Amino acid sequence: MPRSGTGSPTPTRWCRCGLGKAGNPRRTGSRRWKQLARSQRKAEAKNRRVVKLAGNRAARLAAEFMVANHVSLAVIGNPTGIEKKASGRVQNRRTARWARTHQRDALCYRLEELGIQTAFTEERGKSSVCPTCGAKAAKRAAASSVPSSLVTSPTTATSRARKTWSPR
């Protein structure tokens, strides 16, 4: 029984279940599919190990730096609610795959080994507050509050230059 729309004059061989061609790598249960799935799982496991190792190395370097600089208290930002925020399908997947909890736990473990205390703080709004005096940063002016006579675009500037310059 040939498949319609394949453009092949010879009939294709079908598997016993009748759902697809035998040997199709995209068919679940075929040997090729099992090989592909196995190699993909191996590659993903290797990637997870590499990321975990990098997190542990970064935690060790940070802990060594803190010991060298005689730090007694490490304040770590805690991004609470980041995984519950609805930011769209792609961004939600990125935050879910982010290994933030492992990195935080590895750092806390290293610091605890060395006798350095850790404290968690809320991250929201910290970039707009001065760490030394505690003053809030000034808000940026909206585009509508700037007079239109002061705003020039690159095309406006070049057209003005063409009008004023004349080759003689």
MOPEQUI-V576647 format. One record per pair of residues at least 12 apart in sequence whose C-alpha atoms are under 10 Angstrom apart, sorted by the first residue. I is the first residue (numbers start at 1). J is the second residue. D is the distance in Angstrom with one decimal. If there is no record, write none. Layout:
I,J,D / I,J,D
This chain:
1,13,7.9 / 1,14,7.8 / 1,18,9.9 / 2,14,8.7 / 3,20,9.4 / 3,21,9.3 / 25,37,9.9 / 48,99,9.5 / 51,99,8.1 / 51,102,9.9 / 51,103,9.6 / 52,99,8.1 / 52,102,7.6 / 52,103,7.9 / 52,106,9.4 / 53,103,9.9 / 54,103,9.0 / 55,99,8.4 / 55,100,9.1 / 55,102,7.5 / 55,103,5.3 / 55,104,8.8 / 55,105,9.7 / 55,106,7.2 / 55,107,8.4 / 56,102,8.7 / 56,103,7.1 / 56,104,9.8 / 56,105,9.5 / 56,106,6.0 / 56,107,7.6 / 56,109,9.9 / 56,110,8.8 / 57,103,9.8 / 57,106,9.2 / 57,107,9.6 / 58,103,8.3 / 58,106,9.0 / 58,107,8.1 / 59,103,7.2 / 59,104,8.3 / 59,105,9.2 / 59,106,6.1 / 59,107,4.6 / 59,108,8.3 / 59,109,8.8 / 59,110,6.7 / 59,111,8.5 / 60,106,8.4 / 60,107,7.3 / 60,109,9.7 / 60,110,6.5 / 60,111,8.7 / 61,107,9.5 / 61,110,9.7 / 62,107,7.7 / 62,110,9.0 / 62,111,8.9 / 63,107,7.3 / 63,108,9.1 / 63,109,9.7 / 63,110,6.3 / 63,111,5.9 / 63,112,9.6 / 63,113,9.5 / 63,114,7.8 / 63,116,8.7 / 64,110,9.2 / 64,111,9.1 / 64,114,9.0 / 66,111,8.7 / 66,114,9.7 / 66,116,8.5 / 67,111,9.0 / 67,114,7.8 / 67,115,9.4 / 67,116,8.3 / 70,116,9.4 / 71,116,7.2 / 71,117,9.0 / 72,111,9.7 / 72,114,9.9 / 72,115,8.0 / 72,116,5.2 / 72,117,6.3 / 72,118,8.7 / 73,111,9.4 / 73,115,9.4 / 73,116,5.9 / 73,117,4.8 / 73,118,5.7 / 73,119,7.3 / 74,107,9.9 / 74,108,9.1 / 74,111,8.3 / 74,116,7.1 / 74,117,6.2 / 74,118,4.8 / 74,119,6.3 / 74,120,8.6 / 75,117,8.6 / 75,118,5.8 / 75,119,4.8 / 75,120,5.7 / 75,121,6.8 / 76,104,8.1 / 76,107,9.4 / 76,108,9.1 / 76,118,7.1 / 76,119,6.1 / 76,120,4.9 / 76,121,6.2 / 76,122,8.8 / 76,123,9.0 / 77,104,9.3 / 77,119,8.5 / 77,120,5.7 / 77,121,5.0 / 77,122,5.9 / 77,123,5.4 / 77,124,9.2 / 77,126,9.4 / 78,100,9.6 / 78,101,9.6 / 78,104,8.9 / 78,119,9.4 / 78,120,5.8 / 78,121,5.7 / 78,122,5.5 / 78,123,6.1 / 78,124,9.2 / 79,100,9.2 / 79,120,9.6 / 79,121,8.6 / 79,122,6.7 / 79,123,6.0 / 79,124,7.8 / 80,121,9.6 / 80,122,7.4 / 80,123,8.2 / 80,124,9.0 / 82,95,7.5 / 82,96,9.1 / 83,95,6.4 / 83,96,6.5 / 83,98,10.0 / 84,96,9.8
